[in-house]
């Protein structure tokens, strides 16, 4: 699992992430949320991010290629 990876995790990497409590989660945000509120909610659901440095929200296509979901700062309306 490379932090600079350009593809989404393989099945074995996905299992390792899930075992470390870093797997997929469905988060719901209000459209009015600020970037601070969004960051707090993400770090509440993924507490290990607090000490991991910066993070980016990414999306992938059917080929598993990762792209930035949107430019930061992230807010409810921008997502």
Helices and strands as residue ranges (DSSP letters): H 11-19, H 35-45, G 47-51, E 58-60, E 66-68
